[in-house]
Amino acid sequence: MVRPLPEQVDTCIIGNGPSALILSYILHGHIPYYKGGHQDELLDSKLIGRRDLFDLSPDLYAHFQSSLRYSTQALPINTLLDTLLRPNADTEVNSTSLVEWKLEPRRAVSHVALGNAPHTGGQWVDNPVSASWEIGTLSYAEMLSLPGYSFAEHYSRRHGKQMADFQRPSRTEVADYYAAYPEAVGIESSIWTSTNVSSISRDGAKGFIVNVGSHALRCKHLVLATGIFSVVIPPPRFLAPVASLHNDRAPLLVIGSGFSAADVIISTSPRRRIIHIFHWDPENRPSPLKGCHRHAYPEYAGVYRQMKLSAIAATKGNLNGHAPAPGLRRKSSYFPGRDWENAYEGLPNAEVVDVKVDPDGDTAQVTIRQLDGATIIRTVGGLEYVVGRRAEMNYLSPSLQSEVVGSPGSTSTPGLISGKTLRSRAEEDLEIAPGVFIIGSLTGDSLVRHAFGGCVYAAGRIMGTMSKSAPPTPKLDGKVEADIRPNGIAHEDLHLDRRKMVQTR
């Protein structure tokens, strides 16, 4: 039996991924409190005595940019909650959280979270790329945990044993955890799955009208938590005939430079030949695979190594094979199982210039222009075009979409939203339009561990416990910044081999 939606709630969350689940947990009346004891004495002194963690004024993180402790590109507010929830997480095993969640039902706010995925988990439920569900996640298990019911607890419940340290769970395991989470923490009454929102518009000064089929739901606050990974960027039209081929006996053409491309390569049968076209500019625009430590992420480091060897060969003029320096050639791959010399052909900064489907309809001849301008022809039996994923906000009315995103031409890919689209708006305020909040990867922070700050911030505003006119953050030169701003230089916290860091302490 399908549960009917209510007629009216205070808050409507669009999405049912990790950030939506965190916010729902808070809006159910689970209030975060600081327990004290952070090693950053300045931060500790600022937090001691606060009633709760909702009033996240900029003075709390004003010193983050001048401290080596906080080297991340995440919004400072997300960095703040991360360091409280997992202090020294990159150098300690199972660090003790300094946040205590207290259930205070009187402070709960009526709300719903509406997601089109068949189970809670958002992008973790969907896999639009043909990659194995058993590849280990980028984040360690504790970094994927949500409040009230950790991944470790779920693992113990499922397997009857304690989870090992430095666990990189599979996508299947993560999806199972997020699907079980609502019932485990008692928030399932506010979560809807397999629910398609057709349109959202303003209801005058009263709030918003959320249309789900023929049902109209009214709310005062709107929280967008749909993420930026729901739409795979499609291949150019002339490559469509190759994308429609499914002959796994012929080579696979892979176009892409990031994790999705690596996932496809890792998931492809070791016996199938791979022709890999990728962007190569390690100094100005490096592949995200470059930062993957060979011990923590051997499969990604292995793919990156093959890309690097191919780039070296290309610069030496040997574009049809590997010809690296002898020292590099002797090193073995970081993970076994594939004859890289014979089953992988990397073509840096190459492009497909022509496609001809063979008469049998099972293969195609693709003409590829290489780095030096010369062309080669390869027979392929399929294409994986994995150059990125985006989101779309066509569920918002044109006027509301204009408030949130801006003019149609304000995005690099018209109609699609990337992590950069709303970043500058998020740096000013996560309430990007009156009554409209963004959380999760829409803010530009894609890691689950960096979703908490935005959720606590939005909850504070929604519950009316946080002042909207917090003072701006002073800069060292006397100028001021917006209330929320990014800091740091790189996502090094994602790619470090934490096992070795812990061992050296």
Buried (B, 14 or more C-beta within 10 A) or exposed (E): EEEEBBEBBBBBBBBBBBBBBBBBBBBBBBBBBBEEEBEBEEBBEBBEEBEBBBBBBBEBBBBBBEBEBBBBBBBBBBBBBBBBBBBBBBEBEEBEBBBEBEEEEEBBBEBBBBBBBEBBBBBBBBBEBBBBEEBBBBBBBBBBBBBBBBBBBBBEEEEEEEBEBBBBBBBBBBBBBBBBBBEBBBBEEBBBBEBEBEBBBBBEEEBBBBBBEEEBBBBBBBBBBBBBBBBBBEBEEEBEBBBEBEBEEBBBBBBBBBBBBBBBBBBBEEEBBBBBBBBBEEEEEBBBBBBBBBEBBBBBBBBBBBBBBBBBBBBEEEBEEBBBEEEEEEEEBBBEEBEBEEBBBBBBBBEBEEBEBBEEEBBBBBBBBBBEEEEBEBBBBBBBBBBBBBBBBEBBBEEBBBBBBEEEEEBEEEEBBBBEBBBEBBBEBBBBBEBBBBBBBBBBBBBBBBBBBBBBBBBBBBBEBBEEEBEBBEEEEEEEBBBBBBBBEEBEBBBBBBBEBBEEE
